[in-house]
Amino acid sequence: MTEAAIRVRGLRKAFAGVEVLRGVDLEVSRGSVFALLGSNGAGKTTAVRILSTLLRADAGTAEVAGFDVAARPDRVRQSISLTGQFAAVDEVLSGRENLAMIARLRHQAAPGAIAHEMLARFSLAEAGEKRVAAYSGGMRRRLDIAMSLIGDPAVVFLDEPTTGLDPRARIEVWRAVAELARGGTTVLLTTQYLEEAEQLADRIAILHEGRIIVEGTLDELKRLLPPAKVEYVEKQPSLEEIFLSIVGGERDADGRTGNARGGEEGIPS
């Protein structure tokens, strides 16, 4: 059996008398991507904040990388990295300078070499000397994730990493997360995007009103519902199809329509 990188039992947390987490249980295997799904207010961010030692639970136990988050928060922090909902990068500095700064703060031996490696790993080498203020949303998020990996943390928490990004930037981040998984990093990902979980996660849990209501692989979750019945609906022809049928036109190599007698753009000559 694969050893758990994260193990949670009976986790509870309330704010002003309102329970946000009401007995959460979950396990995340080492080297896997685990997606925690839920709508706004489901308790996803609260759970991540507890697991990353930023918040104390009211009840229950949690272990991350083999350390109890309440009893050994210092060891947990040495073993993890957290990327929040907004990229925590310095816009005045270049991408390379951001990476080198984090490497120095984490007491790495060769900050310059680490920055060079991370820029290449996350396809940012060409933008490495540019100020981050000029980066797109997807580039900033990739840089943010690269910064979070300096020091080779055993567990990475990604709290809704693609919130606010356009579809293209979201795909860039998905590629970066997939790269983490291929490298053996354990990733706990919170998201509201169902497609994101489908694309990235080895296992998926749905958090609803403070409880995990279902958990499993994508295939296991699909089996909870019967296959959808496909019904064929008669398709009405478009005006273009009617026109081409009448005049005998067809599309040329440029996608333009012409009639049988050589007129352009479907206009009879």
C-alpha positions as CSV (number, residue, x, y, z in Angstrom):
1,M,0.0,0.0,0.0
2,T,1.3,3.5,-0.9
3,E,2.3,5.6,2.0
4,A,0.1,8.6,2.7
5,A,1.7,12.0,2.3
6,I,-1.4,13.7,3.9
7,R,-3.6,12.0,6.4
8,V,-6.6,13.8,8.0
9,R,-9.1,12.4,10.5
10,G,-12.2,14.1,11.9
11,L,-11.0,17.7,11.1
12,R,-13.3,20.4,12.4
13,K,-13.2,24.2,12.3
14,A,-15.8,26.9,13.1
15,F,-15.8,30.6,12.8
16,A,-18.1,32.7,15.0
17,G,-20.1,29.6,15.9
18,V,-20.6,28.5,12.2
19,E,-19.0,25.2,11.4
20,V,-17.0,25.3,8.2
21,L,-15.4,21.9,8.5
22,R,-17.6,19.2,10.1
23,G,-15.4,16.1,10.4
24,V,-13.2,15.8,7.3
25,D,-11.4,12.6,6.6
26,L,-9.0,12.1,3.7
27,E,-5.7,10.5,2.6
28,V,-3.4,11.6,-0.2
29,S,-0.8,9.1,-1.5
30,R,2.8,10.2,-2.0
31,G,3.6,11.3,-5.5
32,S,-0.1,11.7,-6.5
33,V,-2.4,14.6,-7.5
34,F,-5.4,14.9,-5.3
35,A,-8.2,17.3,-6.2
36,L,-10.5,18.7,-3.6
37,L,-13.7,20.0,-5.3
38,G,-16.3,22.3,-3.8
39,S,-18.3,25.4,-4.3
40,N,-17.5,28.8,-2.6
41,G,-17.8,28.4,1.1
42,A,-17.4,24.6,1.1
43,G,-14.3,24.8,3.3
44,K,-11.6,24.1,0.8
45,T,-9.3,27.0,1.6
46,T,-9.9,26.5,5.4
47,A,-8.7,22.9,5.0
48,V,-5.6,23.9,3.1
49,R,-4.8,26.6,5.7
50,I,-5.0,24.0,8.5
51,L,-2.8,21.6,6.6
52,S,-0.2,24.3,5.8
53,T,-0.1,25.3,9.5
54,L,-1.7,28.8,8.9
55,L,-4.7,27.9,11.0
56,R,-5.4,25.6,13.9
57,A,-8.2,23.1,13.8
58,D,-10.8,23.0,16.6
59,A,-10.8,19.1,16.6
60,G,-9.4,16.2,14.7
61,T,-5.9,15.3,13.5
62,A,-3.8,16.0,10.4
63,E,-0.4,14.8,9.3
64,V,1.5,16.2,6.4
65,A,4.8,14.5,5.2
66,G,4.7,12.4,8.3
67,F,4.4,15.2,10.8
68,D,1.5,16.3,12.9
69,V,0.5,19.8,11.9
70,A,-0.4,20.8,15.4
71,A,2.5,19.2,17.3
72,R,5.3,19.8,14.7
73,P,4.3,22.8,12.6
74,D,7.9,23.7,12.0
75,R,8.7,20.4,10.4
76,V,5.5,20.6,8.3
77,R,6.5,24.0,7.0
78,Q,10.0,22.7,6.0
79,S,8.3,19.9,4.0
80,I,5.6,21.9,2.1
81,S,5.0,24.8,-0.3
82,L,1.7,26.7,-0.6
83,T,0.5,28.6,-3.7
84,G,-2.6,30.6,-3.0
85,Q,-5.3,32.0,-5.2
86,F,-3.3,34.9,-6.4
87,A,0.3,34.8,-7.7
88,A,2.7,36.0,-5.0
89,V,5.4,37.5,-7.2
90,D,7.4,40.8,-7.1
91,E,6.4,42.7,-10.2
92,V,9.4,45.1,-10.0
93,L,11.8,42.2,-10.3
94,S,12.4,40.0,-13.3
95,G,11.4,36.3,-13.3
96,R,15.0,35.3,-12.8
97,E,15.4,37.7,-9.9
98,N,12.2,36.4,-8.2
99,L,13.5,32.9,-8.4
100,A,16.9,33.7,-7.1
101,M,15.5,35.7,-4.2
102,I,13.4,32.8,-3.0
103,A,16.4,30.4,-3.4
104,R,18.5,32.7,-1.2
105,L,15.6,33.0,1.4
106,R,15.5,29.2,1.5
107,H,19.3,29.0,2.0
108,Q,20.0,27.2,-1.3
109,A,23.7,26.9,-2.3
110,A,23.4,28.2,-5.9
111,P,20.5,30.6,-6.3
112,G,21.5,31.6,-9.9
113,A,21.7,28.0,-11.1
114,I,18.4,27.2,-9.5
115,A,16.7,30.2,-11.2
116,H,18.1,29.1,-14.5
117,E,16.8,25.6,-14.0
118,M,13.4,26.7,-13.0
119,L,13.0,29.1,-15.9
120,A,13.8,26.3,-18.3
121,R,11.6,23.8,-16.5
122,F,8.5,26.0,-16.7
123,S,9.1,27.4,-20.2
124,L,10.0,30.9,-19.0
125,A,13.6,31.1,-20.2
126,E,12.9,33.6,-22.9
127,A,11.1,35.9,-20.4
128,G,13.5,35.4,-17.6
129,E,15.1,38.9,-17.8
130,K,11.8,40.7,-18.2
131,R,10.1,42.4,-15.3
132,V,7.2,40.3,-14.0
133,A,4.9,43.3,-14.5
134,A,5.0,42.5,-18.2
135,Y,4.1,38.8,-17.8
136,S,0.7,37.4,-18.7
137,G,-1.5,35.8,-16.1
138,G,-0.5,32.3,-17.1
139,M,3.2,33.2,-17.0
140,R,2.9,34.8,-13.5
141,R,1.1,31.7,-12.2
142,R,3.8,29.4,-13.7
143,L,6.5,31.6,-12.1
144,D,4.6,31.4,-8.8
145,I,4.5,27.6,-8.9
146,A,8.2,27.5,-9.9
147,M,9.1,29.7,-6.9
148,S,7.1,27.3,-4.7
149,L,9.1,24.3,-5.8
150,I,12.5,25.7,-4.8
151,G,13.9,23.5,-2.1
152,D,12.1,20.4,-3.4
153,P,9.1,20.4,-1.0
154,A,7.6,16.9,-0.5
155,V,4.0,18.3,-0.7
156,V,2.7,21.3,-2.7
157,F,-0.7,22.9,-1.9
158,L,-2.3,24.7,-4.9
159,D,-5.4,26.6,-3.7
160,E,-7.5,27.3,-6.8
161,P,-4.4,28.1,-8.9
162,T,-6.3,29.0,-12.1
163,T,-8.9,31.3,-10.6
164,G,-9.3,34.3,-12.8
165,L,-7.2,33.0,-15.6
166,D,-8.3,32.8,-19.2
167,P,-8.6,29.3,-20.9
168,R,-5.2,29.6,-22.5
169,A,-3.4,30.5,-19.3
170,R,-5.4,27.8,-17.4
171,I,-3.9,25.2,-19.8
172,E,-0.4,26.6,-19.2
173,V,-0.9,26.0,-15.5
174,W,-2.3,22.5,-16.0
175,R,0.9,21.7,-17.9
176,A,3.0,23.0,-15.0
177,V,1.0,20.9,-12.5
178,A,1.4,17.8,-14.6
179,E,5.1,18.4,-14.6
180,L,5.1,18.4,-10.8
181,A,3.3,15.0,-10.8
182,R,5.8,13.5,-13.2
183,G,8.6,14.6,-10.9
184,G,7.1,12.7,-8.0
185,T,5.8,15.7,-6.0
186,T,2.6,15.2,-4.0
187,V,0.0,17.8,-5.0
188,L,-3.2,18.7,-3.2
189,L,-5.2,20.9,-5.5
190,T,-8.4,22.8,-4.6
191,T,-10.6,23.9,-7.5
192,Q,-14.1,24.8,-8.6
193,Y,-13.4,23.8,-12.2
194,L,-14.5,20.2,-12.8
195,E,-12.5,19.9,-16.0
196,E,-9.4,20.8,-14.1
197,A,-9.9,17.9,-11.8
198,E,-10.6,15.6,-14.7
199,Q,-7.4,16.6,-16.4
200,L,-5.0,16.5,-13.5
201,A,-6.1,14.4,-10.5
202,D,-5.4,10.8,-9.7
203,R,-8.1,10.9,-7.0
204,I,-10.9,13.4,-6.4
205,A,-12.9,14.3,-3.3
206,I,-16.0,16.5,-3.2
207,L,-16.3,18.7,-0.2
208,H,-19.8,19.9,0.5
209,E,-21.1,21.9,3.5
210,G,-17.9,21.0,5.5
211,R,-17.9,17.2,4.8
212,I,-16.3,14.9,2.2
213,I,-19.4,13.4,0.6
214,V,-17.6,11.3,-2.0
215,E,-14.0,10.4,-2.9
216,G,-12.4,8.2,-5.6
217,T,-10.8,8.0,-9.0
218,L,-12.6,9.7,-11.9
219,D,-13.7,6.3,-13.2
220,E,-15.1,5.4,-9.8
221,L,-17.0,8.6,-9.6
222,K,-18.4,8.1,-13.0
223,R,-19.8,4.7,-12.0
224,L,-21.9,6.4,-9.3
225,L,-24.3,7.6,-12.1
226,P,-25.8,5.6,-14.9
227,P,-24.5,6.4,-18.4
228,A,-26.4,9.2,-20.1
229,K,-28.9,8.2,-22.7
230,V,-28.1,9.7,-26.1
231,E,-31.0,10.8,-28.1
232,Y,-30.6,11.8,-31.7
233,V,-32.3,15.1,-32.6
234,E,-33.2,15.9,-36.2
235,K,-30.9,18.7,-37.5
236,Q,-32.4,21.4,-39.6
237,P,-30.3,22.5,-42.6
238,S,-28.7,25.9,-42.5
239,L,-29.3,28.5,-45.1
240,E,-25.8,27.9,-46.5
241,E,-26.5,24.2,-46.9
242,I,-29.8,25.0,-48.7
243,F,-28.1,27.4,-51.0
244,L,-25.3,25.0,-51.9
245,S,-27.7,22.2,-52.5
246,I,-29.7,24.3,-54.9
247,V,-26.8,25.9,-56.9
248,G,-24.5,22.9,-56.7
249,G,-21.7,25.0,-55.0
250,E,-18.9,23.7,-52.8
251,R,-16.2,25.1,-50.6
252,D,-12.8,25.7,-52.2
253,A,-9.4,25.3,-50.5
254,D,-9.8,28.8,-48.9
255,G,-13.1,27.9,-47.4
256,R,-15.1,30.1,-49.8
257,T,-18.3,29.0,-51.5
258,G,-18.7,29.0,-55.2
259,N,-21.5,27.9,-57.6
260,A,-21.3,25.3,-60.3
261,R,-20.7,28.0,-63.0
262,G,-17.7,29.6,-61.3
263,G,-19.2,32.5,-59.4
264,E,-17.4,33.8,-56.2
265,E,-18.6,33.8,-52.7
266,G,-21.8,31.8,-53.7
267,I,-23.1,34.7,-55.9
268,P,-24.3,33.4,-59.3
269,S,-22.4,34.8,-62.2
